[in-house]
Amino acid sequence: MPSLSRSTILTSLIVLIFSIYMLPTILRTASNRLAPLARKSILTPSRVGVATTTPLAAFSLFNLGNTASFGSMGRNDIGNDEAPLEPKVVKQDSEWRAQLSPEQFRVLRQKGTEAPGSGKYNKHKEDGVYTCGACDAPLYKSKTKFDSGCGWPAFYEAIPGAVGRNVDRSMFMERIEIVCNNCGGHLGHVFKGEKFGNPIDERHCVNSISMDFKADDQAKA
């Protein structure tokens, strides 16, 4: 096998770097053209004759396109009332590690993501309140939860003042991260304009492991 010249290697590196740099633009273009067809293309008939979304397909086709397009569409502007508050619960990483499981620490404190379809609250339908898995602060009421088919619990609205928003520019795209205002724990991301039919056209995509749940009788106790 012939060896590659320095100029060939350098050219390949330049092309690779340029491709990575252009990825958000490519995704934006694809999203603008394919978004109207995305949800239709990833629907599969269920056993009861109702269309359901395949979680991995929804994540790869619909979410990536929408998150990449947010910056150009001005959807990621955060108002003063949406920015995270100063956490009331402040602990060292060593304290959080002692309190949380390794997976909880990875998601809540290191901004990780659980695998789609793996969370215990993805299909959960009981009435009550979802609380922060790290500090127990109330985050979402069950009446705002809906089935988005994305593979993670979805809510269209948080309890007022419970959740803050940060611009997240990781993974070569721009998204809106959502955090618990009481402790700063990472919850997930919020997406706008997906036309799920909820009152404010938002989807809070939350990791199950970032939350606990209190049924209505427990919440009132």
N, C-alpha and C positions, 0 to 999 in steps of 0.2 A: 504494500500500500504506500503510495508516494506521500512524502511529508509535505505539510502545508507551509507556504512561505509566510514571512512576517506580515507582508502586505495583505495577504488573504485573511490571516487571523485578525489583523487590525480592522479590516473592512467588515468582517463578520461581527466583531464586537460593537462597532459603530451602528450597524444595522440593528443588532439586538437592543442596544440602549435606546435607539430612536423608537423602536417598536414598543418598548415598555413605556416610554414617555408619551407616545401617541395612543396608548390603550384607552384612556378615558374618552378621548375624542371618537375613537372607533366605536366604543360602546354607546356613546351618545347618539351617533348616527344610526347605528343598528336599532337602538331603542325607539327613536323617532319613527322609523319605518316599520318596525315589527310590533311595537306595543299594542296597536289595535288588534293584531292577530294573536298576540302572545297568549292571552288567557284562553282563547278558543283552541289554540293548538296544543295546549297542555292539559286540556280536559279529557278525562277518560270516563266511560260509563261505569257506574257502580253496579253492585248486584241488585240494588233496588231501583235501578233506572234513573238515579239522580247523578248529575255530572259532578265529579269530584276532582280536585287538583292533585296531581302527583307531587309530593313535597320537593323531591330533588329537582324535578323539572321546573317547578315554580321558582325555586331558589336560583337556578342557573340561568333561566331565560328571562323571567319577569323582574326579579329583584335586582339583578346585576344591571340590567338596562335602565331601570328607574333610578337606582342610586347613582349611576354614572351621569344621568341627565339632570340631576338636581341643580348642580352648580350653574349650568347655563340657563336654567329656567327660573332662577331666583327663588327657589323653594327652600333654601337652607338659611334664610335670614332668621336670626333668633332675636326676639324682642327682649327688653330688659326684664319683663315679667316671666320669661321662659328660661333665663340663664340659671344655672345651679346656685343654690343658696350655700352659705357657709355651713358645712356639716356640724351637727350638734354632737354626733358620736364620732370621736377621733381616736384611732388606735394605731399602734405600730404594727408593721407587717407580722412580727413575731406573735403579737396578740391575736391578730386575725387568723393566722395559721393554727393557733391553738384552739380557736373557737370553731372554725369552718373545716369542712372536709377538703381534701386536696382539689377536688373538682369544683367545689364552691369557691375556693380561693382563686382558682385559675380564671373562673368566669367573673365573679364579683369584684375581685381586687386586681386582676391582670387583664381584664377586658376580653376574656375568651368567649367562645361560642360553643354551645352544645350542638350535637349532631341533629339535623332536622328529623322530626318524628320520634325522637328519643325521650322527650320530656314528659313527666307525669301529668302536667297540666295542659298539654296540647289539646286533648279532647275532653277535658274536665268540664262538667256542666252544672255542678252543685251551686246553690245560692250562698253567697257570703262575700268575704273580702279577701283579696290577695295582698299579702304583706311582704316586706323586704326579708329575704332569707338571711340577711346579716344582722339587722337591727330591729326587725319586727314592726317597722313603721307601716301603716296602711298605705297601699299604693293604688289599687284598682278595685272597683266594685264589680261583682260578677255580671251585673246587668249591662256593662259596657263591653263584655267579652263577646267575640263572634268568631265563626269558623272561616278563616281566610284560605285554608288549604295550603299554607306556606310551610307547615311543619313545626311551627312554634306557636305558643299562645298569642292571640291577637286581641287587642283592646282598642277602642276608638277614643277613649278619654281616660285620663288619670284623675284620681281624687285631687281637687284643687290644692296646689302648693306642694304636692307630694313628690313630683318628678321634675327634674331639671334637664336642660338640653345643652349639648356641646356640639360644635362642628367637628366631625371626625374625618380626617383626610388620609387615613391609613388605606393600604391596599390599592393605591393608585386611583382612588375615587373619593368623592365627597359625600358624606352621609351625616345624619343627625343622630348622635348618641343620646340615649336617655339614661339618667342616673337617679338613684334614690337621693332626695334632698337631705335626708336625715343623716346619712352616713357616707354618701358619695359612691356607693356600690354601683357597679355597672349592671344595667338591666338588659339592654339591647339597643335597638334603633327604632326610629319612627319614620314612616314613609307617608307621603302625601299624594293626593290626586290619583289614587288607584281605582276609584269608582266602585268600591265595594257596597255602596248604598247606605253607609252609616251616616249619622247626622252631621259630622264635621269632615268627612272624607279623609280621615287619617287612620293609619294602622300602627299601633305600638307593638312591635315585634319583640317579645320578651322571652328570655331564657327561663324555662321552668325552674331550673336550679337556682335562679336568682330570687325565687319567691317561696313563701309558705302560704298556706290557706287556712282561713278560719270560717267555718260554716256560720250561718246567721245566728244560730243559738249560742255558739261560742263567742261571736263578736259582741253580742248583747250582754253576755255574762259579766 
